[in-house]
Every structure is written in structure tokens, then in C-alpha cells.
Amino acid sequence: MTGDRPLSAERLSLVDLLDRLLAGGVVIAGDITLRIADVDLVRVNLRALIGSVDARLSSPWEENGT
């Protein structure tokens, strides 16, 4: 491990990691299939896009004047 930085220098807090991920956005995709005897019983497809929202933008659900 000559020339490598120590492990402690590579550690990030969970908040820092989430901040970095949400700044660029995250896409989560996955498929789960429950199969018995080659017969698909349950299939779950997951597709999610997670990103941050700029706080300077007004909410479309806010009433004017509040």
C-alpha cells in the first residue's frame, strides 16, 4: 500500500454522500421476480429518479400571498 492514502482520509459522512449524489441526481432501477418451479408468481419493477430541488424556485402548490 505504498503511496496510498490511509482509509480514514477516504471516509465521507452520510450527509456529504447524499449531498453529492443529490446534486447530480440518482437513478435507481431494479427488477425482482418471485419464481417457483419456473413459474413467475410476483414481479416487481422499480424505476426511481431522485434529485434535489432548488429552494429558490416557488412551489406550484403554494397559494399566492402565503
mmCIF file as Biopython writes it, N, C-alpha, C and O atoms, coordinates in Angstrom:
data_model
#
loop_
_atom_site.group_PDB
_atom_site.id
_atom_site.type_symbol
_atom_site.label_atom_id
_atom_site.label_alt_id
_atom_site.label_comp_id
_atom_site.label_asym_id
_atom_site.label_entity_id
_atom_site.label_seq_id
_atom_site.pdbx_PDB_ins_code
_atom_site.Cartn_x
_atom_site.Cartn_y
_atom_site.Cartn_z
_atom_site.occupancy
_atom_site.B_iso_or_equiv
_atom_site.auth_seq_id
_atom_site.auth_asym_id
_atom_site.pdbx_PDB_model_num
ATOM 1   N N  . MET A ? 1  ? 0.811   -1.193  0.000   1.0 0.0 1  A 1 
ATOM 2   C CA . MET A ? 1  ? 0.000   0.000   0.000   1.0 0.0 1  A 1 
ATOM 3   C C  . MET A ? 1  ? 0.854   1.256   0.000   1.0 0.0 1  A 1 
ATOM 4   O O  . MET A ? 1  ? 0.439   2.291   0.522   1.0 0.0 1  A 1 
ATOM 5   N N  . THR A ? 2  ? 1.992   1.179   -0.555  1.0 0.0 2  A 1 
ATOM 6   C CA . THR A ? 2  ? 2.878   2.332   -0.604  1.0 0.0 2  A 1 
ATOM 7   C C  . THR A ? 2  ? 2.284   3.392   -1.519  1.0 0.0 2  A 1 
ATOM 8   O O  . THR A ? 2  ? 1.896   3.103   -2.651  1.0 0.0 2  A 1 
ATOM 9   N N  . GLY A ? 3  ? 2.218   4.623   -1.019  1.0 0.0 3  A 1 
ATOM 10  C CA . GLY A ? 3  ? 1.686   5.716   -1.825  1.0 0.0 3  A 1 
ATOM 11  C C  . GLY A ? 3  ? 0.184   5.885   -1.724  1.0 0.0 3  A 1 
ATOM 12  O O  . GLY A ? 3  ? -0.350  6.885   -2.205  1.0 0.0 3  A 1 
ATOM 13  N N  . ASP A ? 4  ? -0.512  4.943   -1.117  1.0 0.0 4  A 1 
ATOM 14  C CA . ASP A ? 4  ? -1.965  5.057   -0.948  1.0 0.0 4  A 1 
ATOM 15  C C  . ASP A ? 4  ? -2.267  5.927   0.259   1.0 0.0 4  A 1 
ATOM 16  O O  . ASP A ? 4  ? -1.527  5.932   1.243   1.0 0.0 4  A 1 
ATOM 17  N N  . ARG A ? 5  ? -3.357  6.656   0.168   1.0 0.0 5  A 1 
ATOM 18  C CA . ARG A ? 5  ? -3.789  7.439   1.324   1.0 0.0 5  A 1 
ATOM 19  C C  . ARG A ? 5  ? -4.426  6.512   2.342   1.0 0.0 5  A 1 
ATOM 20  O O  . ARG A ? 5  ? -4.991  5.484   1.969   1.0 0.0 5  A 1 
ATOM 21  N N  . PRO A ? 6  ? -4.347  6.853   3.617   1.0 0.0 6  A 1 
ATOM 22  C CA . PRO A ? 6  ? -4.987  5.999   4.625   1.0 0.0 6  A 1 
ATOM 23  C C  . PRO A ? 6  ? -6.498  5.963   4.446   1.0 0.0 6  A 1 
ATOM 24  O O  . PRO A ? 6  ? -7.092  6.887   3.890   1.0 0.0 6  A 1 
ATOM 25  N N  . LEU A ? 7  ? -7.104  4.897   4.920   1.0 0.0 7  A 1 
ATOM 26  C CA . LEU A ? 7  ? -8.550  4.703   4.779   1.0 0.0 7  A 1 
ATOM 27  C C  . LEU A ? 7  ? -9.337  5.824   5.427   1.0 0.0 7  A 1 
ATOM 28  O O  . LEU A ? 7  ? -10.379 6.226   4.910   1.0 0.0 7  A 1 
ATOM 29  N N  . SER A ? 8  ? -8.858  6.336   6.552   1.0 0.0 8  A 1 
ATOM 30  C CA . SER A ? 8  ? -9.601  7.375   7.262   1.0 0.0 8  A 1 
ATOM 31  C C  . SER A ? 8  ? -9.763  8.637   6.425   1.0 0.0 8  A 1 
ATOM 32  O O  . SER A ? 8  ? -10.743 9.361   6.600   1.0 0.0 8  A 1 
ATOM 33  N N  . ALA A ? 9  ? -8.828  8.921   5.520   1.0 0.0 9  A 1 
ATOM 34  C CA . ALA A ? 9  ? -8.935  10.104  4.665   1.0 0.0 9  A 1 
ATOM 35  C C  . ALA A ? 9  ? -10.004 9.924   3.595   1.0 0.0 9  A 1 
ATOM 36  O O  . ALA A ? 9  ? -10.476 10.914  3.035   1.0 0.0 9  A 1 
ATOM 37  N N  . GLU A ? 10 ? -10.394 8.705   3.299   1.0 0.0 10 A 1 
ATOM 38  C CA . GLU A ? 10 ? -11.377 8.414   2.258   1.0 0.0 10 A 1 
ATOM 39  C C  . GLU A ? 10 ? -12.808 8.398   2.787   1.0 0.0 10 A 1 
ATOM 40  O O  . GLU A ? 10 ? -13.750 8.343   1.996   1.0 0.0 10 A 1 
ATOM 41  N N  . ARG A ? 11 ? -12.989 8.444   4.069   1.0 0.0 11 A 1 
ATOM 42  C CA . ARG A ? 11 ? -14.329 8.328   4.655   1.0 0.0 11 A 1 
ATOM 43  C C  . ARG A ? 11 ? -15.126 9.605   4.432   1.0 0.0 11 A 1 
ATOM 44  O O  . ARG A ? 11 ? -14.605 10.714  4.550   1.0 0.0 11 A 1 
ATOM 45  N N  . LEU A ? 12 ? -16.384 9.424   4.111   1.0 0.0 12 A 1 
ATOM 46  C CA . LEU A ? 12 ? -17.320 10.528  3.955   1.0 0.0 12 A 1 
ATOM 47  C C  . LEU A ? 12 ? -18.474 10.308  4.920   1.0 0.0 12 A 1 
ATOM 48  O O  . LEU A ? 12 ? -18.845 9.169   5.204   1.0 0.0 12 A 1 
ATOM 49  N N  . SER A ? 13 ? -19.031 11.379  5.414   1.0 0.0 13 A 1 
ATOM 50  C CA . SER A ? 13 ? -20.225 11.220  6.231   1.0 0.0 13 A 1 
ATOM 51  C C  . SER A ? 13 ? -21.407 10.945  5.306   1.0 0.0 13 A 1 
ATOM 52  O O  . SER A ? 13 ? -21.352 11.239  4.112   1.0 0.0 13 A 1 
ATOM 53  N N  . LEU A ? 14 ? -22.453 10.392  5.855   1.0 0.0 14 A 1 
ATOM 54  C CA . LEU A ? 14 ? -23.649 10.079  5.077   1.0 0.0 14 A 1 
ATOM 55  C C  . LEU A ? 14 ? -24.253 11.337  4.473   1.0 0.0 14 A 1 
ATOM 56  O O  . LEU A ? 14 ? -24.744 11.314  3.345   1.0 0.0 14 A 1 
ATOM 57  N N  . VAL A ? 15 ? -24.219 12.433  5.222   1.0 0.0 15 A 1 
ATOM 58  C CA . VAL A ? 15 ? -24.770 13.696  4.730   1.0 0.0 15 A 1 
ATOM 59  C C  . VAL A ? 15 ? -23.978 14.189  3.515   1.0 0.0 15 A 1 
ATOM 60  O O  . VAL A ? 15 ? -24.567 14.655  2.539   1.0 0.0 15 A 1 
ATOM 61  N N  . ASP A ? 16 ? -22.642 14.086  3.571   1.0 0.0 16 A 1 
ATOM 62  C CA . ASP A ? 16 ? -21.811 14.501  2.436   1.0 0.0 16 A 1 
ATOM 63  C C  . ASP A ? 16 ? -22.086 13.635  1.212   1.0 0.0 16 A 1 
ATOM 64  O O  . ASP A ? 16 ? -22.167 14.142  0.093   1.0 0.0 16 A 1 
ATOM 65  N N  . LEU A ? 17 ? -22.227 12.337  1.424   1.0 0.0 17 A 1 
ATOM 66  C CA . LEU A ? 17 ? -22.512 11.431  0.323   1.0 0.0 17 A 1 
ATOM 67  C C  . LEU A ? 17 ? -23.856 11.746  -0.320  1.0 0.0 17 A 1 
ATOM 68  O O  . LEU A ? 17 ? -23.954 11.804  -1.546  1.0 0.0 17 A 1 
ATOM 69  N N  . LEU A ? 18 ? -24.896 11.950  0.492   1.0 0.0 18 A 1 
ATOM 70  C CA . LEU A ? 18 ? -26.214 12.290  -0.044  1.0 0.0 18 A 1 
ATOM 71  C C  . LEU A ? 18 ? -26.189 13.625  -0.767  1.0 0.0 18 A 1 
ATOM 72  O O  . LEU A ? 18 ? -26.839 13.783  -1.801  1.0 0.0 18 A 1 
ATOM 73  N N  . ASP A ? 19 ? -25.446 14.587  -0.234  1.0 0.0 19 A 1 
ATOM 74  C CA . ASP A ? 19 ? -25.337 15.892  -0.877  1.0 0.0 19 A 1 
ATOM 75  C C  . ASP A ? 19 ? -24.712 15.765  -2.261  1.0 0.0 19 A 1 
ATOM 76  O O  . ASP A ? 19 ? -25.185 16.382  -3.215  1.0 0.0 19 A 1 
ATOM 77  N N  . ARG A ? 20 ? -23.669 14.979  -2.373  1.0 0.0 20 A 1 
ATOM 78  C CA . ARG A ? 20 ? -23.010 14.787  -3.677  1.0 0.0 20 A 1 
ATOM 79  C C  . ARG A ? 20 ? -23.910 14.061  -4.663  1.0 0.0 20 A 1 
ATOM 80  O O  . ARG A ? 20 ? -23.971 14.418  -5.840  1.0 0.0 20 A 1 
ATOM 81  N N  . LEU A ? 21 ? -24.617 13.029  -4.176  1.0 0.0 21 A 1 
ATOM 82  C CA . LEU A ? 21 ? -25.494 12.267  -5.062  1.0 0.0 21 A 1 
ATOM 83  C C  . LEU A ? 21 ? -26.678 13.100  -5.544  1.0 0.0 21 A 1 
ATOM 84  O O  . LEU A ? 21 ? -27.020 13.073  -6.726  1.0 0.0 21 A 1 
ATOM 85  N N  . LEU A ? 22 ? -27.303 13.838  -4.628  1.0 0.0 22 A 1 
ATOM 86  C CA . LEU A ? 22 ? -28.485 14.611  -4.991  1.0 0.0 22 A 1 
ATOM 87  C C  . LEU A ? 22 ? -28.143 15.816  -5.849  1.0 0.0 22 A 1 
ATOM 88  O O  . LEU A ? 22 ? -28.987 16.288  -6.610  1.0 0.0 22 A 1 
ATOM 89  N N  . ALA A ? 23 ? -26.919 16.323  -5.741  1.0 0.0 23 A 1 
ATOM 90  C CA . ALA A ? 23 ? -26.513 17.462  -6.568  1.0 0.0 23 A 1 
ATOM 91  C C  . ALA A ? 23 ? -26.558 17.092  -8.045  1.0 0.0 23 A 1 
ATOM 92  O O  . ALA A ? 23 ? -26.913 17.927  -8.878  1.0 0.0 23 A 1 
ATOM 93  N N  . GLY A ? 24 ? -26.207 15.866  -8.380  1.0 0.0 24 A 1 
ATOM 94  C CA . GLY A ? 24 ? -26.217 15.428  -9.769  1.0 0.0 24 A 1 
ATOM 95  C C  . GLY A ? 24 ? -27.425 14.587  -10.125 1.0 0.0 24 A 1 
ATOM 96  O O  . GLY A ? 24 ? -27.729 14.404  -11.303 1.0 0.0 24 A 1 
ATOM 97  N N  . GLY A ? 25 ? -28.112 14.075  -9.126  1.0 0.0 25 A 1 
ATOM 98  C CA . GLY A ? 25 ? -29.253 13.208  -9.365  1.0 0.0 25 A 1 
ATOM 99  C C  . GLY A ? 25 ? -28.843 11.748  -9.310  1.0 0.0 25 A 1 
ATOM 100 O O  . GLY A ? 25 ? -27.692 11.401  -9.575  1.0 0.0 25 A 1 
ATOM 101 N N  . VAL A ? 26 ? -29.789 10.907  -8.967  1.0 0.0 26 A 1 
ATOM 102 C CA . VAL A ? 26 ? -29.546 9.477   -8.840  1.0 0.0 26 A 1 
ATOM 103 C C  . VAL A ? 26 ? -30.682 8.744   -9.534  1.0 0.0 26 A 1 
ATOM 104 O O  . VAL A ? 26 ? -31.848 9.106   -9.378  1.0 0.0 26 A 1 
ATOM 105 N N  . VAL A ? 27 ? -30.346 7.723   -10.292 1.0 0.0 27 A 1 
ATOM 106 C CA . VAL A ? 27 ? -31.350 6.856   -10.908 1.0 0.0 27 A 1 
ATOM 107 C C  . VAL A ? 27 ? -31.216 5.478   -10.288 1.0 0.0 27 A 1 
ATOM 108 O O  . VAL A ? 27 ? -30.132 4.894   -10.264 1.0 0.0 27 A 1 
ATOM 109 N N  . ILE A ? 28 ? -32.332 4.967   -9.787  1.0 0.0 28 A 1 
ATOM 110 C CA . ILE A ? 28 ? -32.363 3.629   -9.199  1.0 0.0 28 A 1 
ATOM 111 C C  . ILE A ? 28 ? -33.261 2.768   -10.074 1.0 0.0 28 A 1 
ATOM 112 O O  . ILE A ? 28 ? -34.396 3.140   -10.372 1.0 0.0 28 A 1 
ATOM 113 N N  . ALA A ? 29 ? -32.749 1.625   -10.478 1.0 0.0 29 A 1 
ATOM 114 C CA . ALA A ? 29 ? -33.540 0.716   -11.310 1.0 0.0 29 A 1 
ATOM 115 C C  . ALA A ? 29 ? -33.303 -0.710  -10.830 1.0 0.0 29 A 1 
ATOM 116 O O  . ALA A ? 29 ? -32.178 -1.086  -10.500 1.0 0.0 29 A 1 
ATOM 117 N N  . GLY A ? 30 ? -34.356 -1.487  -10.794 1.0 0.0 30 A 1 
ATOM 118 C CA . GLY A ? 30 ? -34.202 -2.869  -10.378 1.0 0.0 30 A 1 
ATOM 119 C C  . GLY A ? 30 ? -35.432 -3.694  -10.704 1.0 0.0 30 A 1 
ATOM 120 O O  . GLY A ? 30 ? -36.531 -3.165  -10.865 1.0 0.0 30 A 1 
ATOM 121 N N  . ASP A ? 31 ? -35.228 -4.986  -10.797 1.0 0.0 31 A 1 
ATOM 122 C CA . ASP A ? 31 ? -36.308 -5.940  -11.055 1.0 0.0 31 A 1 
ATOM 123 C C  . ASP A ? 31 ? -36.218 -7.069  -10.043 1.0 0.0 31 A 1 
ATOM 124 O O  . ASP A ? 31 ? -35.132 -7.582  -9.773  1.0 0.0 31 A 1 
ATOM 125 N N  . ILE A ? 32 ? -37.353 -7.456  -9.485  1.0 0.0 32 A 1 
ATOM 126 C CA . ILE A ? 32 ? -37.414 -8.583  -8.562  1.0 0.0 32 A 1 
ATOM 127 C C  . ILE A ? 32 ? -38.515 -9.512  -9.052  1.0 0.0 32 A 1 
ATOM 128 O O  . ILE A ? 32 ? -39.636 -9.076  -9.314  1.0 0.0 32 A 1 
ATOM 129 N N  . THR A ? 33 ? -38.193 -10.781 -9.172  1.0 0.0 33 A 1 
ATOM 130 C CA . THR A ? 33 ? -39.178 -11.776 -9.612  1.0 0.0 33 A 1 
ATOM 131 C C  . THR A ? 33 ? -39.188 -12.942 -8.627  1.0 0.0 33 A 1 
ATOM 132 O O  . THR A ? 33 ? -38.146 -13.529 -8.338  1.0 0.0 33 A 1 
ATOM 133 N N  . LEU A ? 34 ? -40.367 -13.269 -8.117  1.0 0.0 34 A 1 
ATOM 134 C CA . LEU A ? 34 ? -40.539 -14.435 -7.262  1.0 0.0 34 A 1 
ATOM 135 C C  . LEU A ? 34 ? -41.025 -15.571 -8.149  1.0 0.0 34 A 1 
ATOM 136 O O  . LEU A ? 34 ? -42.103 -15.500 -8.740  1.0 0.0 34 A 1 
ATOM 137 N N  . ARG A ? 35 ? -40.214 -16.621 -8.233  1.0 0.0 35 A 1 
ATOM 138 C CA . ARG A ? 35 ? -40.496 -17.716 -9.158  1.0 0.0 35 A 1 
ATOM 139 C C  . ARG A ? 35 ? -40.450 -19.038 -8.404  1.0 0.0 35 A 1 
ATOM 140 O O  . ARG A ? 35 ? -39.520 -19.292 -7.638  1.0 0.0 35 A 1 
ATOM 141 N N  . ILE A ? 36 ? -41.447 -19.870 -8.621  1.0 0.0 36 A 1 
ATOM 142 C CA . ILE A ? 36 ? -41.475 -21.219 -8.057  1.0 0.0 36 A 1 
ATOM 143 C C  . ILE A ? 36 ? -41.729 -22.194 -9.188  1.0 0.0 36 A 1 
ATOM 144 O O  . ILE A ? 36 ? -42.694 -22.043 -9.938  1.0 0.0 36 A 1 
ATOM 145 N N  . ALA A ? 37 ? -40.876 -23.187 -9.317  1.0 0.0 37 A 1 
ATOM 146 C CA . ALA A ? 37 ? -40.984 -24.227 -10.356 1.0 0.0 37 A 1 
ATOM 147 C C  . ALA A ? 37 ? -41.084 -23.595 -11.742 1.0 0.0 37 A 1 
ATOM 148 O O  . ALA A ? 37 ? -41.929 -23.988 -12.547 1.0 0.0 37 A 1 
ATOM 149 N N  . ASP A ? 38 ? -40.228 -22.621 -12.019 1.0 0.0 38 A 1 
ATOM 150 C CA . ASP A ? 38 ? -40.184 -21.925 -13.310 1.0 0.0 38 A 1 
ATOM 151 C C  . ASP A ? 38 ? -41.487 -21.223 -13.677 1.0 0.0 38 A 1 
ATOM 152 O O  . ASP A ? 38 ? -41.775 -21.019 -14.856 1.0 0.0 38 A 1 
ATOM 153 N N  . VAL A ? 39 ? -42.274 -20.854 -12.669 1.0 0.0 39 A 1 
ATOM 154 C CA . VAL A ? 39 ? -43.499 -20.092 -12.885 1.0 0.0 39 A 1 
ATOM 155 C C  . VAL A ? 39 ? -43.361 -18.767 -12.138 1.0 0.0 39 A 1 
ATOM 156 O O  . VAL A ? 39 ? -43.188 -18.745 -10.920 1.0 0.0 39 A 1 
ATOM 157 N N  . ASP A ? 40 ? -43.439 -17.664 -12.884 1.0 0.0 40 A 1 
ATOM 158 C CA . ASP A ? 40 ? -43.351 -16.344 -12.268 1.0 0.0 40 A 1 
ATOM 159 C C  . ASP A ? 40 ? -44.635 -16.058 -11.495 1.0 0.0 40 A 1 
ATOM 160 O O  . ASP A ? 40 ? -45.724 -16.024 -12.068 1.0 0.0 40 A 1 
ATOM 161 N N  . LEU A ? 41 ? -44.493 -15.851 -10.176 1.0 0.0 41 A 1 
ATOM 162 C CA . LEU A ? 41 ? -45.653 -15.558 -9.349  1.0 0.0 41 A 1 
ATOM 163 C C  . LEU A ? 41 ? -45.806 -14.059 -9.100  1.0 0.0 41 A 1 
ATOM 164 O O  . LEU A ? 41 ? -46.911 -13.522 -9.182  1.0 0.0 41 A 1 
ATOM 165 N N  . VAL A ? 42 ? -44.704 -13.390 -8.799  1.0 0.0 42 A 1 
ATOM 166 C CA . VAL A ? 42 ? -44.735 -11.962 -8.497  1.0 0.0 42 A 1 
ATOM 167 C C  . VAL A ? 42 ? -43.552 -11.309 -9.204  1.0 0.0 42 A 1 
ATOM 168 O O  . VAL A ? 42 ? -42.428 -11.809 -9.165  1.0 0.0 42 A 1 
ATOM 169 N N  . ARG A ? 43 ? -43.831 -10.188 -9.846  1.0 0.0 43 A 1 
ATOM 170 C CA . ARG A ? 43 ? -42.762 -9.435  -10.485 1.0 0.0 43 A 1 
ATOM 171 C C  . ARG A ? 43 ? -42.894 -7.972  -10.082 1.0 0.0 43 A 1 
ATOM 172 O O  . ARG A ? 43 ? -43.968 -7.380  -10.187 1.0 0.0 43 A 1 
ATOM 173 N N  . VAL A ? 44 ? -41.781 -7.398  -9.617  1.0 0.0 44 A 1 
ATOM 174 C CA . VAL A ? 44 ? -41.752 -6.006  -9.188  1.0 0.0 44 A 1 
ATOM 175 C C  . VAL A ? 44 ? -40.679 -5.286  -9.987  1.0 0.0 44 A 1 
ATOM 176 O O  . VAL A ? 44 ? -39.517 -5.692  -9.995  1.0 0.0 44 A 1 
ATOM 177 N N  . ASN A ? 45 ? -41.078 -4.216  -10.655 1.0 0.0 45 A 1 
ATOM 178 C CA . ASN A ? 45 ? -40.131 -3.374  -11.385 1.0 0.0 45 A 1 
ATOM 179 C C  . ASN A ? 45 ? -40.022 -2.054  -10.652 1.0 0.0 45 A 1 
ATOM 180 O O  . ASN A ? 45 ? -41.033 -1.432  -10.326 1.0 0.0 45 A 1 
ATOM 181 N N  . LEU A ? 46 ? -38.797 -1.625  -10.392 1.0 0.0 46 A 1 
ATOM 182 C CA . LEU A ? 46 ? -38.562 -0.382  -9.684  1.0 0.0 46 A 1 
ATOM 183 C C  . LEU A ? 46 ? -37.777 0.559   -10.577 1.0 0.0 46 A 1 
ATOM 184 O O  . LEU A ? 46 ? -36.705 0.212   -11.073 1.0 0.0 46 A 1 
ATOM 185 N N  . ARG A ? 47 ? -38.315 1.745   -10.777 1.0 0.0 47 A 1 
ATOM 186 C CA . ARG A ? 47 ? -37.624 2.802   -11.519 1.0 0.0 47 A 1 
ATOM 187 C C  . ARG A ? 47 ? -37.830 4.085   -10.739 1.0 0.0 47 A 1 
ATOM 188 O O  . ARG A ? 47 ? -38.967 4.518   -10.551 1.0 0.0 47 A 1 
ATOM 189 N N  . ALA A ? 48 ? -36.763 4.693   -10.287 1.0 0.0 48 A 1 
ATOM 190 C CA . ALA A ? 48 ? -36.881 5.922   -9.496  1.0 0.0 48 A 1 
ATOM 191 C C  . ALA A ? 48 ? -35.799 6.907   -9.901  1.0 0.0 48 A 1 
ATOM 192 O O  . ALA A ? 48 ? -34.659 6.524   -10.163 1.0 0.0 48 A 1 
ATOM 193 N N  . LEU A ? 49 ? -36.161 8.157   -9.950  1.0 0.0 49 A 1 
ATOM 194 C CA . LEU A ? 49 ? -35.226 9.247   -10.201 1.0 0.0 49 A 1 
ATOM 195 C C  . LEU A ? 49 ? -35.284 10.165  -8.990  1.0 0.0 49 A 1 
ATOM 196 O O  . LEU A ? 49 ? -36.343 10.688  -8.642  1.0 0.0 49 A 1 
ATOM 197 N N  . ILE A ? 50 ? -34.143 10.352  -8.356  1.0 0.0 50 A 1 
ATOM 198 C CA . ILE A ? 50 ? -34.072 11.168  -7.156  1.0 0.0 50 A 1 
ATOM 199 C C  . ILE A ? 50 ? -33.112 12.317  -7.420  1.0 0.0 50 A 1 
ATOM 200 O O  . ILE A ? 50 ? -31.982 12.108  -7.860  1.0 0.0 50 A 1 
ATOM 201 N N  . GLY A ? 51 ? -33.567 13.518  -7.149  1.0 0.0 51 A 1 
ATOM 202 C CA . GLY A ? 51 ? -32.717 14.687  -7.356  1.0 0.0 51 A 1 
ATOM 203 C C  . GLY A ? 51 ? -33.099 15.792  -6.402  1.0 0.0 51 A 1 
ATOM 204 O O  . GLY A ? 51 ? -34.152 15.744  -5.766  1.0 0.0 51 A 1 
ATOM 205 N N  . SER A ? 52 ? -32.254 16.770  -6.306  1.0 0.0 52 A 1 
ATOM 206 C CA . SER A ? 52 ? -32.530 17.886  -5.406  1.0 0.0 52 A 1 
ATOM 207 C C  . SER A ? 52 ? -33.372 18.935  -6.128  1.0 0.0 52 A 1 
ATOM 208 O O  . SER A ? 52 ? -33.416 18.981  -7.357  1.0 0.0 52 A 1 
ATOM 209 N N  . VAL A ? 53 ? -34.032 19.770  -5.341  1.0 0.0 53 A 1 
ATOM 210 C CA . VAL A ? 53 ? -34.869 20.836  -5.868  1.0 0.0 53 A 1 
ATOM 211 C C  . VAL A ? 53 ? -34.278 22.153  -5.410  1.0 0.0 53 A 1 
ATOM 212 O O  . VAL A ? 53 ? -33.905 22.296  -4.246  1.0 0.0 53 A 1 
ATOM 213 N N  . ASP A ? 54 ? -34.190 23.103  -6.300  1.0 0.0 54 A 1 
ATOM 214 C CA . ASP A ? 54 ? -33.650 24.408  -5.957  1.0 0.0 54 A 1 
ATOM 215 C C  . ASP A ? 54 ? -34.641 25.136  -5.066  1.0 0.0 54 A 1 
ATOM 216 O O  . ASP A ? 54 ? -35.803 25.304  -5.437  1.0 0.0 54 A 1 
ATOM 217 N N  . ALA A ? 55 ? -34.194 25.567  -3.899  1.0 0.0 55 A 1 
ATOM 218 C CA . ALA A ? 55 ? -35.073 26.223  -2.932  1.0 0.0 55 A 1 
ATOM 219 C C  . ALA A ? 55 ? -35.533 27.595  -3.412  1.0 0.0 55 A 1 
ATOM 220 O O  . ALA A ? 55 ? -36.508 28.134  -2.887  1.0 0.0 55 A 1 
ATOM 221 N N  . ARG A ? 56 ? -34.853 28.167  -4.393  1.0 0.0 56 A 1 
ATOM 222 C CA . ARG A ? 56 ? -35.233 29.491  -4.887  1.0 0.0 56 A 1 
ATOM 223 C C  . ARG A ? 56 ? -36.454 29.432  -5.799  1.0 0.0 56 A 1 
ATOM 224 O O  . ARG A ? 56 ? -37.063 30.465  -6.078  1.0 0.0 56 A 1 
ATOM 225 N N  . LEU A ? 57 ? -36.813 28.257  -6.259  1.0 0.0 57 A 1 
ATOM 226 C CA . LEU A ? 57 ? -37.995 28.114  -7.108  1.0 0.0 57 A 1 
ATOM 227 C C  . LEU A ? 57 ? -39.242 28.103  -6.238  1.0 0.0 57 A 1 
ATOM 228 O O  . LEU A ? 57 ? -39.260 27.480  -5.176  1.0 0.0 57 A 1 
ATOM 229 N N  . SER A ? 58 ? -40.276 28.787  -6.686  1.0 0.0 58 A 1 
ATOM 230 C CA . SER A ? 58 ? -41.511 28.786  -5.907  1.0 0.0 58 A 1 
ATOM 231 C C  . SER A ? 58 ? -42.259 27.475  -6.129  1.0 0.0 58 A 1 
ATOM 232 O O  . SER A ? 58 ? -42.191 26.871  -7.199  1.0 0.0 58 A 1 
ATOM 233 N N  . SER A ? 59 ? -42.962 27.061  -5.104  1.0 0.0 59 A 1 
ATOM 234 C CA . SER A ? 59 ? -43.731 25.836  -5.165  1.0 0.0 59 A 1 
ATOM 235 C C  . SER A ? 59 ? -44.994 26.047  -5.989  1.0 0.0 59 A 1 
ATOM 236 O O  . SER A ? 59 ? -45.657 27.071  -5.828  1.0 0.0 59 A 1 
ATOM 237 N N  . PRO A ? 60 ? -45.346 25.111  -6.865  1.0 0.0 60 A 1 
ATOM 238 C CA . PRO A ? 60 ? -46.587 25.256  -7.633  1.0 0.0 60 A 1 
ATOM 239 C C  . PRO A ? 60 ? -47.829 25.064  -6.769  1.0 0.0 60 A 1 
ATOM 240 O O  . PRO A ? 60 ? -48.935 25.391  -7.200  1.0 0.0 60 A 1 
ATOM 241 N N  . TRP A ? 61 ? -47.660 24.536  -5.548  1.0 0.0 61 A 1 
ATOM 242 C CA . TRP A ? 61 ? -48.804 24.285  -4.687  1.0 0.0 61 A 1 
ATOM 243 C C  . TRP A ? 61 ? -49.031 25.392  -3.667  1.0 0.0 61 A 1 
ATOM 244 O O  . TRP A ? 61 ? -50.021 25.357  -2.935  1.0 0.0 61 A 1 
ATOM 245 N N  . GLU A ? 62 ? -48.136 26.373  -3.603  1.0 0.0 62 A 1 
ATOM 246 C CA . GLU A ? 62 ? -48.316 27.479  -2.661  1.0 0.0 62 A 1 
ATOM 247 C C  . GLU A ? 62 ? -49.400 28.423  -3.171  1.0 0.0 62 A 1 
ATOM 248 O O  . GLU A ? 62 ? -49.516 28.691  -4.366  1.0 0.0 62 A 1 
ATOM 249 N N  . GLU A ? 63 ? -50.183 28.911  -2.222  1.0 0.0 63 A 1 
ATOM 250 C CA . GLU A ? 63 ? -51.179 29.924  -2.589  1.0 0.0 63 A 1 
ATOM 251 C C  . GLU A ? 63 ? -50.497 31.279  -2.611  1.0 0.0 63 A 1 
ATOM 252 O O  . GLU A ? 63 ? -49.559 31.522  -1.852  1.0 0.0 63 A 1 
ATOM 253 N N  . ASN A ? 64 ? -50.964 32.154  -3.475  1.0 0.0 64 A 1 
ATOM 254 C CA . ASN A ? 64 ? -50.366 33.485  -3.553  1.0 0.0 64 A 1 
ATOM 255 C C  . ASN A ? 64 ? -50.630 34.245  -2.251  1.0 0.0 64 A 1 
ATOM 256 O O  . ASN A ? 64 ? -51.741 34.235  -1.721  1.0 0.0 64 A 1 
ATOM 257 N N  . GLY A ? 65 ? -49.580 34.905  -1.748  1.0 0.0 65 A 1 
ATOM 258 C CA . GLY A ? 65 ? -49.725 35.705  -0.553  1.0 0.0 65 A 1 
ATOM 259 C C  . GLY A ? 65 ? -49.432 34.972  0.726   1.0 0.0 65 A 1 
ATOM 260 O O  . GLY A ? 65 ? -49.576 35.557  1.800   1.0 0.0 65 A 1 
ATOM 261 N N  . THR A ? 66 ? -49.017 33.685  0.668   1.0 0.0 66 A 1 
ATOM 262 C CA . THR A ? 66 ? -48.688 32.973  1.922   1.0 0.0 66 A 1 
ATOM 263 C C  . THR A ? 66 ? -47.225 32.670  1.966   1.0 0.0 66 A 1 
ATOM 264 O O  . THR A ? 66 ? -46.745 32.078  2.933   1.0 0.0 66 A 1 
#
